[in-house]
């Protein structure tokens, strides 16, 4: 029997006023005219709750770019889901928080100039500060999401201080994961090992200094690893995602894979989760080739990331190159050696 998912990532739109070069959305972004309607999302939320999901992450793009965002949040709340808003905060207004339980606010840098260079929007930092104040004024828990990389790691202590200043109870220090736009800009974003080690030292020290006041989650890049992560808790084991156009996915990055995924316009979440071949394909360990097959870590990392394996090797079934046992592990060292470019390609509709 397939266990139910814990959470739904609802990517309600790809539209976003920011142009972050590390955006994990596909390089080819969905147009507004292709997005699911309010009624379709309402049905998706009800199906997610019936399937066993406990929470929904309303994401994008920028979810508040949809005029019906308050209606979407209300529909998720009516379905009985815990509603987490993942936002850049630049368009947040009070009515958008009426049916939200938690807000995850992204920041691109600790200072205005860097934030504008990375996010591509003038005045965004002041809007984010105001959004944080609005969230805290409503009594909602706030998490600051700081995506870190070669262009802003030197400001990591200031980013942690910003979380405290803005009243966040948690900060996620998340090194860029290289999919979509981030993969296209890898040379400008990927840190050296020395940068990573210094960032880890800073996080460890901050955890001690701010224990009981600020929780710090830390996500490291795979490119300096010898073991792969259990991506999303394993393929189709804990989470599912729905794209702006209705594709049902085991994770948001799976749209980059050459696979046939179901769509909520044609089927239900339950039918997809429990019976569609795309969800069964890499679930568990039976699909694994050597050296994953029989490995003592197989039920810990679940073979690593299929999206990363495909992006780097062109083979969906390949061992994740983050694993030291992979025949392609050297690709990561090559990428680190080639990194160092200052310029990057901003996210944009093509």
C-alpha positions in Angstrom: 0.0 0.0 0.0 1.3 3.5 -0.9 1.5 5.8 2.1 -0.2 9.2 1.6 1.8 12.3 1.0 2.3 14.7 3.8 2.1 18.0 1.8 1.2 19.5 -1.5 3.3 22.1 -3.2 0.8 24.2 -5.2 2.7 26.3 -7.7 -0.2 28.4 -8.6 1.7 30.6 -11.2 5.1 31.1 -12.7 4.5 34.9 -12.8 6.9 36.9 -10.6 8.1 40.5 -10.4 11.6 39.3 -9.4 14.1 37.9 -11.9 16.2 35.7 -9.6 19.0 33.9 -11.5 18.7 30.8 -9.3 14.9 30.3 -9.8 14.2 26.5 -9.9 11.2 26.9 -12.2 11.6 25.6 -15.8 13.3 27.9 -18.2 10.1 27.8 -20.3 7.6 29.4 -18.0 3.8 28.8 -18.1 1.7 31.8 -19.3 -1.2 33.2 -17.2 -3.7 31.9 -19.8 -2.5 28.3 -19.2 -2.9 28.4 -15.4 -5.5 26.4 -13.5 -8.6 28.4 -12.6 -9.8 29.2 -9.1 -12.4 26.4 -9.3 -9.7 23.9 -10.5 -7.4 24.8 -7.6 -10.3 24.5 -5.2 -10.9 21.0 -6.3 -7.1 20.2 -6.1 -7.0 21.3 -2.5 -10.0 19.2 -1.6 -8.5 16.2 -3.3 -5.2 16.8 -1.5 -6.9 16.8 1.9 -8.9 13.7 1.0 -5.6 11.9 0.0 -4.1 12.6 3.3 -2.1 15.8 2.9 -1.8 17.9 6.1 -0.5 21.1 4.6 -0.3 23.1 1.4 2.6 25.3 0.3 1.2 28.1 -1.9 4.1 29.0 -4.2 5.1 30.0 -7.7 6.6 32.2 -9.2 4.9 34.7 -6.9 1.6 33.3 -5.7 0.2 36.7 -4.8 0.5 37.7 -8.4 -2.8 36.0 -8.9 -5.8 38.3 -8.3 -7.7 35.4 -6.8 -5.0 34.6 -4.2 -7.3 35.3 -1.2 -9.8 32.9 -2.7 -7.2 30.3 -3.2 -6.0 30.5 0.4 -9.5 30.4 1.7 -10.2 27.3 -0.4 -7.2 25.6 1.0 -8.2 26.5 4.5 -11.8 25.2 3.9 -10.3 21.9 2.8 -8.7 21.6 6.2 -5.1 22.2 5.1 -2.5 24.1 7.0 -1.7 27.0 4.6 1.9 28.1 4.2 2.5 31.1 1.9 5.9 31.1 0.1 6.3 34.7 -1.1 8.7 37.4 -2.1 6.5 39.7 -0.2 6.7 42.6 -2.6 3.0 42.7 -3.3 1.6 41.5 0.0 -1.5 43.2 1.4 -3.4 42.4 4.6 -6.3 40.6 2.9 -3.9 38.0 1.5 -3.2 36.8 5.0 -6.7 36.2 6.2 -6.5 32.4 5.6 -2.8 31.9 5.9 -1.2 30.0 8.8 2.5 30.6 8.1 4.6 32.8 5.8 7.9 32.0 4.3 9.5 35.3 3.0 12.4 35.2 0.6 15.3 37.6 0.7 18.0 37.9 -2.0 20.6 39.7 0.1 21.0 41.6 3.3 21.5 45.0 1.7 19.4 46.9 -0.9 22.0 47.1 -3.6 22.7 43.4 -3.6 19.1 42.5 -3.3 18.2 44.6 -6.4 21.1 43.2 -8.4 20.1 39.6 -7.7 16.3 40.0 -7.7 16.2 42.5 -10.5 13.6 44.8 -8.8 14.2 48.3 -7.5 12.8 49.0 -4.0 12.1 45.3 -3.2 14.0 45.3 0.1 11.8 48.0 1.6 8.7 46.1 0.5 10.0 42.9 2.0 10.6 44.7 5.3 7.1 46.0 5.3 5.8 42.5 4.5 7.6 41.0 7.4 6.1 43.7 9.7 2.7 42.9 8.3 3.0 39.2 9.0 4.3 39.7 12.5 1.6 42.3 13.1 -1.0 39.6 12.3 0.6 37.3 14.8 1.6 34.8 12.2 4.9 32.8 12.4 7.5 34.0 9.9 10.3 32.1 8.3 13.0 34.0 6.3 14.2 32.0 3.3 17.7 33.1 2.3 18.9 31.5 -0.8 22.7 31.7 -0.7 25.4 31.4 -3.4 28.6 32.9 -4.6 27.1 36.3 -5.1 25.8 36.8 -1.5 27.5 34.4 0.8 29.8 37.1 2.1 26.7 38.6 3.7 25.5 35.5 5.5 26.0 36.9 9.0 24.0 40.0 8.0 21.2 37.8 6.6 20.9 35.9 9.9 20.9 39.3 11.7 18.1 40.4 9.3 16.0 37.5 10.3 16.3 38.6 13.9 15.6 42.2 13.1 12.5 41.4 11.1 11.1 39.2 13.8 11.4 35.8 12.1 11.4 32.7 14.3 13.2 30.7 11.7 15.6 31.2 8.8 16.3 28.7 6.1 19.8 29.2 4.8 19.5 27.3 1.6 22.4 27.0 -0.8 21.2 27.0 -4.4 20.1 23.7 -5.9 21.0 23.5 -9.6 17.8 23.1 -11.7 16.1 25.4 -14.2 17.5 28.9 -14.2 20.0 28.0 -11.5 21.6 25.4 -13.7 21.9 27.9 -16.5 23.7 30.3 -14.1 25.7 27.7 -12.3 29.1 29.3 -13.0 28.0 32.5 -11.4 26.4 30.9 -8.4 28.3 27.9 -7.3 30.6 28.6 -4.3 34.0 27.2 -3.7 34.6 24.6 -0.9 36.2 27.3 1.2 33.1 29.4 0.9 30.9 26.5 1.9 33.1 25.6 4.9 33.0 29.3 6.1 29.2 29.4 5.6 28.9 26.2 7.7 31.0 27.6 10.4 28.9 30.8 10.5 25.7 28.7 10.7 27.0 26.5 13.5 28.1 29.6 15.5 24.8 31.3 14.9 22.8 28.3 16.1 24.6 28.4 19.4 24.4 32.2 19.7 20.6 32.3 19.0 19.4 29.1 20.4 15.8 29.4 21.7 15.3 32.6 19.7 16.0 31.7 16.1 15.9 28.3 14.5 18.3 27.9 11.6 17.7 25.3 8.8 20.7 24.7 6.6 20.6 23.2 3.1 24.1 22.5 1.5 24.8 22.2 -2.2 25.3 18.7 -3.6 28.4 19.8 -5.6 30.7 19.4 -2.6 29.1 16.2 -1.3 30.1 12.6 -1.2 26.6 11.3 -0.4 23.4 12.3 -2.2 20.4 13.8 -0.3 17.1 11.9 0.1 15.5 14.3 -2.4 12.1 15.3 -1.1 12.2 12.3 1.2 12.4 10.0 -1.8 10.6 10.0 -5.1 6.8 10.1 -4.5 7.1 9.1 -0.9 6.2 12.2 1.1 5.4 15.1 -1.2 3.6 15.9 -4.4 3.5 19.0 -6.5 1.0 20.5 -9.0 2.3 22.9 -11.6 0.6 26.1 -12.7 -0.9 24.2 -15.7 -2.0 21.3 -13.6 0.8 18.7 -14.1 0.9 16.4 -11.0 4.6 15.9 -10.1 6.6 14.1 -7.4 8.6 17.3 -6.9 8.6 20.8 -8.5 11.8 20.2 -10.5 10.4 17.0 -12.2 9.0 19.1 -15.1 12.6 19.1 -16.4 12.4 15.3 -16.9 11.4 13.7 -20.3 8.5 11.9 -18.7 4.7 11.7 -19.1 3.1 13.1 -16.0 -0.6 13.2 -15.3 -2.7 16.4 -15.2 -5.4 17.4 -12.7 -7.6 18.3 -15.7 -7.6 14.6 -16.7 -7.4 12.7 -13.5 -7.4 12.9 -9.7 -4.5 13.4 -7.3 -5.3 10.0 -5.7 -5.2 8.2 -9.1 -1.9 9.8 -9.9 -0.3 9.2 -6.5 -1.5 5.6 -6.1 -1.5 4.3 -9.7 0.2 6.4 -12.3 3.4 4.9 -13.8 5.4 8.1 -13.4 4.9 8.0 -9.6 5.7 4.4 -9.3 8.8 4.5 -11.6 11.4 5.6 -9.0 9.5 4.9 -5.8 11.3 2.6 -3.5 14.5 0.7 -4.4 13.5 -1.9 -7.1 14.4 0.4 -10.0 18.0 1.0 -8.8 21.0 -0.1 -10.9 24.5 -0.6 -9.5 26.0 0.8 -7.4 22.7 1.9 -5.7 21.2 -1.6 -5.8 22.0 -3.3 -2.6 23.8 -0.2 -1.1 23.4 0.1 2.6 22.3 3.7 2.1 19.6 2.9 -0.5 16.7 3.4 1.9 18.2 6.5 3.4 18.9 8.5 0.2 16.5 6.6 -2.1 19.0 7.0 -5.0 19.4 10.7 -4.6 17.8 13.1 -7.1 16.5 12.0 -10.5 16.3 15.5 -11.7 20.0 16.2 -10.9 21.1 12.8 -12.4 19.3 13.6 -15.6 20.5 17.2 -15.8 24.1 16.2 -15.4 24.3 12.8 -17.2 21.3 12.7 -19.5 20.2 9.4 -17.9 17.1 9.2 -15.6 18.4 6.0 -14.0 22.0 7.1 -13.4 23.4 7.2 -9.9 23.1 10.7 -8.6 26.6 12.3 -9.3 26.5 13.6 -5.8 27.4 10.1 -4.7 31.2 9.4 -4.6 30.4 5.9 -6.0 28.9 7.4 -9.2 30.9 7.1 -12.4 29.9 10.7 -13.0 31.0 12.1 -9.6 33.9 14.0 -11.3 31.3 16.2 -13.1 30.7 18.0 -9.8 34.4 18.8 -9.3 34.6 20.0 -12.9 31.7 22.4 -12.3 33.3 23.8 -9.2 36.5 24.3 -11.0 34.8 26.2 -13.9 32.7 28.4 -11.5 33.6 32.0 -10.9 31.7 34.2 -13.4 30.2 37.4 -12.0 27.5 37.9 -14.6 24.3 35.8 -14.8 21.2 35.5 -16.9 18.2 36.9 -15.0 15.0 34.9 -14.9 12.6 36.1 -17.5 9.7 35.0 -19.7 11.1 34.0 -23.1 
